[in-house]
Amino acid sequence: MCRNGVIVIVSAISPYREIREEVKNRIGDFLEVYVNSPLAVCEKRDVKGLYKKARNGEIKNFTNIISP
């Protein structure tokens, strides 16, 4: 899509700088926006219950619960 001039917005959790750099190199025009939210706020707003599942061991390598 980017090659065709379409602006693409992606929301992703990417705690590792190396992976972000790889994406920047592949895409070219890349703007990274850092959002810092307390874990308690994320859990409170979690309508899908993913944090609860991660804490119960149902989701492996969940960022900020099991993985950094």
N, CA, C and O atoms as a CHARMM CRD file, in Angstrom:
* protein
*
  272
    1    1 MET  N      0.81900  -1.18600   0.00000 PROA 1      0.00000
    2    1 MET  CA     0.00000   0.00000   0.00000 PROA 1      0.00000
    3    1 MET  C      0.86800   1.25700   0.00000 PROA 1      0.00000
    4    1 MET  O      0.56100   2.23500  -0.68200 PROA 1      0.00000
    5    2 CYS  N      1.94100   1.22100   0.76300 PROA 2      0.00000
    6    2 CYS  CA     2.81700   2.39000   0.83900 PROA 2      0.00000
    7    2 CYS  C      3.40100   2.72300  -0.53200 PROA 2      0.00000
    8    2 CYS  O      3.56200   3.89400  -0.87500 PROA 2      0.00000
    9    3 ARG  N      3.71700   1.69200  -1.31000 PROA 3      0.00000
   10    3 ARG  CA     4.28300   1.90500  -2.64900 PROA 3      0.00000
   11    3 ARG  C      3.32400   2.65000  -3.56200 PROA 3      0.00000
   12    3 ARG  O      3.74000   3.30300  -4.52000 PROA 3      0.00000
   13    4 ASN  N      2.04100   2.54600  -3.25700 PROA 4      0.00000
   14    4 ASN  CA     1.01800   3.20500  -4.07300 PROA 4      0.00000
   15    4 ASN  C      0.57200   4.53400  -3.48000 PROA 4      0.00000
   16    4 ASN  O     -0.43900   5.09500  -3.90300 PROA 4      0.00000
   17    5 GLY  N      1.31600   5.03700  -2.50800 PROA 5      0.00000
   18    5 GLY  CA     1.02500   6.34400  -1.94900 PROA 5      0.00000
   19    5 GLY  C     -0.06800   6.35900  -0.88900 PROA 5      0.00000
   20    5 GLY  O     -0.55200   7.42600  -0.51300 PROA 5      0.00000
   21    6 VAL  N     -0.45400   5.20000  -0.41200 PROA 6      0.00000
   22    6 VAL  CA    -1.49400   5.11900   0.60900 PROA 6      0.00000
   23    6 VAL  C     -0.84700   5.24900   1.98600 PROA 6      0.00000
   24    6 VAL  O      0.15800   4.59700   2.27000 PROA 6      0.00000
   25    7 ILE  N     -1.42000   6.08400   2.82700 PROA 7      0.00000
   26    7 ILE  CA    -0.93100   6.21000   4.19900 PROA 7      0.00000
   27    7 ILE  C     -1.50900   5.05700   5.01200 PROA 7      0.00000
   28    7 ILE  O     -2.72100   4.83900   5.03300 PROA 7      0.00000
   29    8 VAL  N     -0.63600   4.33600   5.66800 PROA 8      0.00000
   30    8 VAL  CA    -1.04300   3.16600   6.45000 PROA 8      0.00000
   31    8 VAL  C     -0.71900   3.43000   7.91300 PROA 8      0.00000
   32    8 VAL  O      0.40100   3.81200   8.25100 PROA 8      0.00000
   33    9 ILE  N     -1.70300   3.22600   8.77700 PROA 9      0.00000
   34    9 ILE  CA    -1.50100   3.38000  10.21600 PROA 9      0.00000
   35    9 ILE  C     -1.63400   1.99600  10.85800 PROA 9      0.00000
   36    9 ILE  O     -2.63100   1.30000  10.66900 PROA 9      0.00000
   37   10 VAL  N     -0.61300   1.62100  11.61200 PROA 10     0.00000
   38   10 VAL  CA    -0.59100   0.31000  12.25000 PROA 10     0.00000
   39   10 VAL  C     -0.34300   0.50600  13.73800 PROA 10     0.00000
   40   10 VAL  O      0.55500   1.24700  14.13800 PROA 10     0.00000
   41   11 SER  N     -1.13100  -0.15100  14.53400 PROA 11     0.00000
   42   11 SER  CA    -0.92600  -0.14500  15.97300 PROA 11     0.00000
   43   11 SER  C     -0.30300  -1.48700  16.34900 PROA 11     0.00000
   44   11 SER  O     -0.89800  -2.54200  16.13200 PROA 11     0.00000
   45   12 ALA  N      0.89500  -1.43300  16.91100 PROA 12     0.00000
   46   12 ALA  CA     1.58100  -2.67900  17.23100 PROA 12     0.00000
   47   12 ALA  C      2.39600  -2.51800  18.50600 PROA 12     0.00000
   48   12 ALA  O      2.87900  -1.42900  18.81900 PROA 12     0.00000
   49   13 ILE  N      2.53900  -3.59900  19.22100 PROA 13     0.00000
   50   13 ILE  CA     3.42600  -3.62900  20.37700 PROA 13     0.00000
   51   13 ILE  C      4.74300  -4.19900  19.88500 PROA 13     0.00000
   52   13 ILE  O      4.80400  -5.33200  19.40800 PROA 13     0.00000
   53   14 SER  N      5.78400  -3.41200  20.00400 PROA 14     0.00000
   54   14 SER  CA     7.08700  -3.85100  19.52900 PROA 14     0.00000
   55   14 SER  C      8.16100  -3.39000  20.51400 PROA 14     0.00000
   56   14 SER  O      8.74400  -2.32100  20.33000 PROA 14     0.00000
   57   15 PRO  N      8.42900  -4.17200  21.54800 PROA 15     0.00000
   58   15 PRO  CA     9.36700  -3.74000  22.57700 PROA 15     0.00000
   59   15 PRO  C     10.83500  -3.80700  22.15800 PROA 15     0.00000
   60   15 PRO  O     11.69200  -3.27800  22.86700 PROA 15     0.00000
   61   16 TYR  N     11.14600  -4.43700  21.04000 PROA 16     0.00000
   62   16 TYR  CA    12.53800  -4.61600  20.65100 PROA 16     0.00000
   63   16 TYR  C     12.93900  -3.65400  19.54400 PROA 16     0.00000
   64   16 TYR  O     12.35200  -3.65700  18.46200 PROA 16     0.00000
   65   17 ARG  N     13.94300  -2.83100  19.82200 PROA 17     0.00000
   66   17 ARG  CA    14.43600  -1.83800  18.87300 PROA 17     0.00000
   67   17 ARG  C     14.86700  -2.49100  17.54900 PROA 17     0.00000
   68   17 ARG  O     14.63300  -1.93400  16.47700 PROA 17     0.00000
   69   18 GLU  N     15.48600  -3.65000  17.62800 PROA 18     0.00000
   70   18 GLU  CA    15.97400  -4.34500  16.43700 PROA 18     0.00000
   71   18 GLU  C     14.84100  -4.62200  15.44400 PROA 18     0.00000
   72   18 GLU  O     15.01500  -4.44300  14.23900 PROA 18     0.00000
   73   19 ILE  N     13.71100  -5.04700  15.93600 PROA 19     0.00000
   74   19 ILE  CA    12.56800  -5.34100  15.05700 PROA 19     0.00000
   75   19 ILE  C     12.01300  -4.05900  14.45800 PROA 19     0.00000
   76   19 ILE  O     11.65700  -4.02600  13.28000 PROA 19     0.00000
   77   20 ARG  N     11.93500  -2.99300  15.26800 PROA 20     0.00000
   78   20 ARG  CA    11.45100  -1.71100  14.74000 PROA 20     0.00000
   79   20 ARG  C     12.37400  -1.19200  13.65100 PROA 20     0.00000
   80   20 ARG  O     11.90200  -0.67300  12.64000 PROA 20     0.00000
   81   21 GLU  N     13.67600  -1.32100  13.84000 PROA 21     0.00000
   82   21 GLU  CA    14.63300  -0.87900  12.82700 PROA 21     0.00000
   83   21 GLU  C     14.48400  -1.68100  11.53800 PROA 21     0.00000
   84   21 GLU  O     14.58200  -1.12000  10.44600 PROA 21     0.00000
   85   22 GLU  N     14.24800  -2.97900  11.65300 PROA 22     0.00000
   86   22 GLU  CA    14.04600  -3.82400  10.47800 PROA 22     0.00000
   87   22 GLU  C     12.82400  -3.36100   9.68300 PROA 22     0.00000
   88   22 GLU  O     12.86700  -3.28900   8.45500 PROA 22     0.00000
   89   23 VAL  N     11.74400  -3.05100  10.38500 PROA 23     0.00000
   90   23 VAL  CA    10.52700  -2.57900   9.72000 PROA 23     0.00000
   91   23 VAL  C     10.78400  -1.23700   9.04400 PROA 23     0.00000
   92   23 VAL  O     10.36000  -1.03000   7.90700 PROA 23     0.00000
   93   24 LYS  N     11.47200  -0.32400   9.72500 PROA 24     0.00000
   94   24 LYS  CA    11.79800   0.97600   9.13700 PROA 24     0.00000
   95   24 LYS  C     12.58400   0.81000   7.84900 PROA 24     0.00000
   96   24 LYS  O     12.31900   1.50000   6.86500 PROA 24     0.00000
   97   25 ASN  N     13.55200  -0.10300   7.84700 PROA 25     0.00000
   98   25 ASN  CA    14.37000  -0.33600   6.65700 PROA 25     0.00000
   99   25 ASN  C     13.56000  -0.92200   5.50100 PROA 25     0.00000
  100   25 ASN  O     13.82400  -0.60400   4.34200 PROA 25     0.00000
  101   26 ARG  N     12.59900  -1.75600   5.79400 PROA 26     0.00000
  102   26 ARG  CA    11.76200  -2.35700   4.74600 PROA 26     0.00000
  103   26 ARG  C     10.77800  -1.36700   4.14700 PROA 26     0.00000
  104   26 ARG  O     10.52600  -1.38000   2.94300 PROA 26     0.00000
  105   27 ILE  N     10.22200  -0.50800   4.99800 PROA 27     0.00000
  106   27 ILE  CA     9.14600   0.37600   4.55400 PROA 27     0.00000
  107   27 ILE  C      9.67300   1.66600   3.94300 PROA 27     0.00000
  108   27 ILE  O      9.14300   2.13100   2.93300 PROA 27     0.00000
  109   28 GLY  N     10.69400   2.24400   4.53200 PROA 28     0.00000
  110   28 GLY  CA    11.18200   3.53200   4.04300 PROA 28     0.00000
  111   28 GLY  C     10.57600   4.66200   4.84400 PROA 28     0.00000
  112   28 GLY  O     11.07700   4.99100   5.91800 PROA 28     0.00000
  113   29 ASP  N      9.50600   5.26500   4.34600 PROA 29     0.00000
  114   29 ASP  CA     8.82700   6.33200   5.08900 PROA 29     0.00000
  115   29 ASP  C      8.12800   5.70600   6.28900 PROA 29     0.00000
  116   29 ASP  O      7.16900   4.94900   6.14200 PROA 29     0.00000
  117   30 PHE  N      8.61700   6.02900   7.46200 PROA 30     0.00000
  118   30 PHE  CA     8.14000   5.36800   8.67700 PROA 30     0.00000
  119   30 PHE  C      8.16000   6.37900   9.80700 PROA 30     0.00000
  120   30 PHE  O      9.18000   7.02600  10.04500 PROA 30     0.00000
  121   31 LEU  N      7.06700   6.51500  10.48800 PROA 31     0.00000
  122   31 LEU  CA     6.98200   7.39900  11.64600 PROA 31     0.00000
  123   31 LEU  C      6.56900   6.56500  12.84500 PROA 31     0.00000
  124   31 LEU  O      5.50300   5.95000  12.85500 PROA 31     0.00000
  125   32 GLU  N      7.41800   6.55200  13.84300 PROA 32     0.00000
  126   32 GLU  CA     7.13200   5.78600  15.05200 PROA 32     0.00000
  127   32 GLU  C      6.59000   6.71600  16.12300 PROA 32     0.00000
  128   32 GLU  O      7.16900   7.77000  16.38700 PROA 32     0.00000
  129   33 VAL  N      5.48700   6.33200  16.73900 PROA 33     0.00000
  130   33 VAL  CA     4.89600   7.09700  17.82700 PROA 33     0.00000
  131   33 VAL  C      4.92400   6.21800  19.07100 PROA 33     0.00000
  132   33 VAL  O      4.38000   5.11400  19.07600 PROA 33     0.00000
  133   34 TYR  N      5.55600   6.71300  20.11200 PROA 34     0.00000
  134   34 TYR  CA     5.68300   5.95600  21.35800 PROA 34     0.00000
  135   34 TYR  C      4.56500   6.37100  22.30000 PROA 34     0.00000
  136   34 TYR  O      4.37000   7.55900  22.55500 PROA 34     0.00000
  137   35 VAL  N      3.84000   5.40600  22.81000 PROA 35     0.00000
  138   35 VAL  CA     2.77500   5.66700  23.76900 PROA 35     0.00000
  139   35 VAL  C      3.10600   4.89800  25.04500 PROA 35     0.00000
  140   35 VAL  O      3.31500   3.68500  25.01200 PROA 35     0.00000
  141   36 ASN  N      3.15100   5.59600  26.14100 PROA 36     0.00000
  142   36 ASN  CA     3.46600   4.97300  27.42100 PROA 36     0.00000
  143   36 ASN  C      2.20900   4.98300  28.28400 PROA 36     0.00000
  144   36 ASN  O      1.72300   6.04500  28.67100 PROA 36     0.00000
  145   37 SER  N      1.69200   3.81300  28.57800 PROA 37     0.00000
  146   37 SER  CA     0.48600   3.69700  29.38600 PROA 37     0.00000
  147   37 SER  C      0.76700   2.72700  30.53300 PROA 37     0.00000
  148   37 SER  O      1.35000   1.66500  30.31800 PROA 37     0.00000
  149   38 PRO  N      0.35900   3.08500  31.73600 PROA 38     0.00000
  150   38 PRO  CA     0.57200   2.17100  32.86300 PROA 38     0.00000
  151   38 PRO  C     -0.14100   0.83200  32.63000 PROA 38     0.00000
  152   38 PRO  O     -1.22600   0.78200  32.05100 PROA 38     0.00000
  153   39 LEU  N      0.48100  -0.22300  33.08200 PROA 39     0.00000
  154   39 LEU  CA    -0.07500  -1.56000  32.91500 PROA 39     0.00000
  155   39 LEU  C     -1.48800  -1.65500  33.48800 PROA 39     0.00000
  156   39 LEU  O     -2.35300  -2.30000  32.89500 PROA 39     0.00000
  157   40 ALA  N     -1.72600  -1.02700  34.62000 PROA 40     0.00000
  158   40 ALA  CA    -3.05900  -1.07900  35.23900 PROA 40     0.00000
  159   40 ALA  C     -4.12100  -0.47200  34.33000 PROA 40     0.00000
  160   40 ALA  O     -5.25100  -0.95800  34.28600 PROA 40     0.00000
  161   41 VAL  N     -3.76900   0.57800  33.60900 PROA 41     0.00000
  162   41 VAL  CA    -4.71300   1.21000  32.68100 PROA 41     0.00000
  163   41 VAL  C     -4.99200   0.27700  31.50400 PROA 41     0.00000
  164   41 VAL  O     -6.13900   0.12700  31.08400 PROA 41     0.00000
  165   42 CYS  N     -3.94600  -0.34400  30.97700 PROA 42     0.00000
  166   42 CYS  CA    -4.12400  -1.29100  29.86200 PROA 42     0.00000
  167   42 CYS  C     -5.04300  -2.43900  30.26900 PROA 42     0.00000
  168   42 CYS  O     -5.94200  -2.82100  29.52000 PROA 42     0.00000
  169   43 GLU  N     -4.81400  -2.97800  31.44800 PROA 43     0.00000
  170   43 GLU  CA    -5.64300  -4.08700  31.92200 PROA 43     0.00000
  171   43 GLU  C     -7.08600  -3.64800  32.13700 PROA 43     0.00000
  172   43 GLU  O     -8.01400  -4.39400  31.82500 PROA 43     0.00000
  173   44 LYS  N     -7.27800  -2.46100  32.65900 PROA 44     0.00000
  174   44 LYS  CA    -8.62200  -1.95300  32.90000 PROA 44     0.00000
  175   44 LYS  C     -9.40200  -1.76500  31.60100 PROA 44     0.00000
  176   44 LYS  O    -10.61300  -1.98000  31.56700 PROA 44     0.00000
  177   45 ARG  N     -8.71500  -1.36800  30.54200 PROA 45     0.00000
  178   45 ARG  CA    -9.35200  -1.08900  29.25100 PROA 45     0.00000
  179   45 ARG  C     -9.41800  -2.31300  28.33800 PROA 45     0.00000
  180   45 ARG  O     -9.89900  -2.21200  27.21000 PROA 45     0.00000
  181   46 ASP  N     -8.95400  -3.43700  28.79700 PROA 46     0.00000
  182   46 ASP  CA    -8.85700  -4.65800  27.98300 PROA 46     0.00000
  183   46 ASP  C    -10.21600  -5.34800  27.84200 PROA 46     0.00000
  184   46 ASP  O    -10.57000  -6.21200  28.64500 PROA 46     0.00000
  185   47 VAL  N    -10.96600  -4.96000  26.81800 PROA 47     0.00000
  186   47 VAL  CA   -12.31000  -5.51700  26.62600 PROA 47     0.00000
  187   47 VAL  C    -12.28700  -6.98000  26.17700 PROA 47     0.00000
  188   47 VAL  O    -13.28000  -7.69000  26.33300 PROA 47     0.00000
  189   48 LYS  N    -11.16800  -7.43100  25.62600 PROA 48     0.00000
  190   48 LYS  CA   -11.07600  -8.81900  25.14600 PROA 48     0.00000
  191   48 LYS  C    -10.58000  -9.78400  26.23100 PROA 48     0.00000
  192   48 LYS  O    -10.60300 -11.00000  26.04100 PROA 48     0.00000
  193   49 GLY  N    -10.14000  -9.24700  27.34700 PROA 49     0.00000
  194   49 GLY  CA    -9.67100 -10.10100  28.43900 PROA 49     0.00000
  195   49 GLY  C     -8.32500 -10.75300  28.17900 PROA 49     0.00000
  196   49 GLY  O     -8.01900 -11.79300  28.76300 PROA 49     0.00000
  197   50 LEU  N     -7.52200 -10.16500  27.31900 PROA 50     0.00000
  198   50 LEU  CA    -6.23300 -10.76400  26.97300 PROA 50     0.00000
  199   50 LEU  C     -5.23900 -10.74100  28.13500 PROA 50     0.00000
  200   50 LEU  O     -4.47900 -11.69100  28.32300 PROA 50     0.00000
  201   51 TYR  N     -5.24500  -9.66500  28.90600 PROA 51     0.00000
  202   51 TYR  CA    -4.33300  -9.59800  30.05200 PROA 51     0.00000
  203   51 TYR  C     -4.68400 -10.66900  31.07800 PROA 51     0.00000
  204   51 TYR  O     -3.79200 -11.29900  31.64500 PROA 51     0.00000
  205   52 LYS  N     -5.94900 -10.87400  31.31700 PROA 52     0.00000
  206   52 LYS  CA    -6.38900 -11.90900  32.25700 PROA 52     0.00000
  207   52 LYS  C     -5.95200 -13.29200  31.77100 PROA 52     0.00000
  208   52 LYS  O     -5.47400 -14.10800  32.55900 PROA 52     0.00000
  209   53 LYS  N     -6.11700 -13.55100  30.47000 PROA 53     0.00000
  210   53 LYS  CA    -5.69000 -14.83000  29.90000 PROA 53     0.00000
  211   53 LYS  C     -4.17900 -15.00000  30.03100 PROA 53     0.00000
  212   53 LYS  O     -3.69600 -16.08700  30.34400 PROA 53     0.00000
  213   54 ALA  N     -3.43800 -13.92200  29.78900 PROA 54     0.00000
  214   54 ALA  CA    -1.97700 -13.99600  29.89700 PROA 54     0.00000
  215   54 ALA  C     -1.56100 -14.28700  31.33600 PROA 54     0.00000
  216   54 ALA  O     -0.65900 -15.09100  31.57200 PROA 54     0.00000
  217   55 ARG  N     -2.20400 -13.64800  32.27900 PROA 55     0.00000
  218   55 ARG  CA    -1.88400 -13.88300  33.69300 PROA 55     0.00000
  219   55 ARG  C     -2.24100 -15.30600  34.12900 PROA 55     0.00000
  220   55 ARG  O     -1.62800 -15.85300  35.04600 PROA 55     0.00000
  221   56 ASN  N     -3.23200 -15.89700  33.46900 PROA 56     0.00000
  222   56 ASN  CA    -3.62400 -17.28200  33.76100 PROA 56     0.00000
  223   56 ASN  C     -2.80300 -18.30100  32.97500 PROA 56     0.00000
  224   56 ASN  O     -3.03600 -19.50400  33.09300 PROA 56     0.00000
  225   57 GLY  N     -1.84300 -17.83100  32.17300 PROA 57     0.00000
  226   57 GLY  CA    -0.98000 -18.71600  31.41100 PROA 57     0.00000
  227   57 GLY  C     -1.57700 -19.21900  30.11400 PROA 57     0.00000
  228   57 GLY  O     -1.01200 -20.11200  29.48200 PROA 57     0.00000
  229   58 GLU  N     -2.70700 -18.66600  29.70300 PROA 58     0.00000
  230   58 GLU  CA    -3.36000 -19.09700  28.47000 PROA 58     0.00000
  231   58 GLU  C     -2.71100 -18.49800  27.22500 PROA 58     0.00000
  232   58 GLU  O     -2.82600 -19.05700  26.13400 PROA 58     0.00000
  233   59 ILE  N     -2.03400 -17.37000  27.38200 PROA 59     0.00000
  234   59 ILE  CA    -1.33600 -16.71700  26.26400 PROA 59     0.00000
  235   59 ILE  C      0.13800 -16.64500  26.62700 PROA 59     0.00000
  236   59 ILE  O      0.50500 -16.05300  27.64200 PROA 59     0.00000
  237   60 LYS  N      0.97100 -17.24100  25.80800 PROA 60     0.00000
  238   60 LYS  CA     2.41700 -17.25800  26.05900 PROA 60     0.00000
  239   60 LYS  C      3.07100 -16.01200  25.46700 PROA 60     0.00000
  240   60 LYS  O      2.60000 -15.47600  24.46400 PROA 60     0.00000
  241   61 ASN  N      4.15500 -15.55500  26.08700 PROA 61     0.00000
  242   61 ASN  CA     4.96700 -14.42600  25.63000 PROA 61     0.00000
  243   61 ASN  C      4.16600 -13.14100  25.45200 PROA 61     0.00000
  244   61 ASN  O      4.43500 -12.37200  24.52900 PROA 61     0.00000
  245   62 PHE  N      3.20400 -12.90200  26.30500 PROA 62     0.00000
  246   62 PHE  CA     2.39800 -11.68100  26.23700 PROA 62     0.00000
  247   62 PHE  C      3.21900 -10.51600  26.77400 PROA 62     0.00000
  248   62 PHE  O      3.72800 -10.57500  27.89300 PROA 62     0.00000
  249   63 THR  N      3.34800  -9.46000  25.98000 PROA 63     0.00000
  250   63 THR  CA     4.18700  -8.32500  26.34500 PROA 63     0.00000
  251   63 THR  C      3.75400  -7.69500  27.66500 PROA 63     0.00000
  252   63 THR  O      2.57400  -7.43500  27.90300 PROA 63     0.00000
  253   64 ASN  N      4.74000  -7.46400  28.50100 PROA 64     0.00000
  254   64 ASN  CA     4.61500  -6.80600  29.79700 PROA 64     0.00000
  255   64 ASN  C      4.00000  -7.68700  30.87300 PROA 64     0.00000
  256   64 ASN  O      3.87200  -7.24800  32.01600 PROA 64     0.00000
  257   65 ILE  N      3.62100  -8.89600  30.55100 PROA 65     0.00000
  258   65 ILE  CA     3.13900  -9.84700  31.56200 PROA 65     0.00000
  259   65 ILE  C      4.18200 -10.95600  31.70000 PROA 65     0.00000
  260   65 ILE  O      4.70600 -11.19200  32.78900 PROA 65     0.00000
  261   66 ILE  N      4.47300 -11.62200  30.61000 PROA 66     0.00000
  262   66 ILE  CA     5.45200 -12.71100  30.61800 PROA 66     0.00000
  263   66 ILE  C      6.73200 -12.30000  29.88400 PROA 66     0.00000
  264   66 ILE  O      7.83400 -12.68400  30.27800 PROA 66     0.00000
  265   67 SER  N      6.57700 -11.53700  28.84200 PROA 67     0.00000
  266   67 SER  CA     7.68900 -11.07100  28.01300 PROA 67     0.00000
  267   67 SER  C      7.92600  -9.58400  28.29300 PROA 67     0.00000
  268   67 SER  O      6.99400  -8.88200  28.68600 PROA 67     0.00000
  269   68 PRO  N      9.15100  -9.09400  28.10000 PROA 68     0.00000
  270   68 PRO  CA     9.42000  -7.66600  28.38600 PROA 68     0.00000
  271   68 PRO  C      8.62100  -6.73000  27.47400 PROA 68     0.00000
  272   68 PRO  O      8.73500  -5.51000  27.58800 PROA 68     0.00000
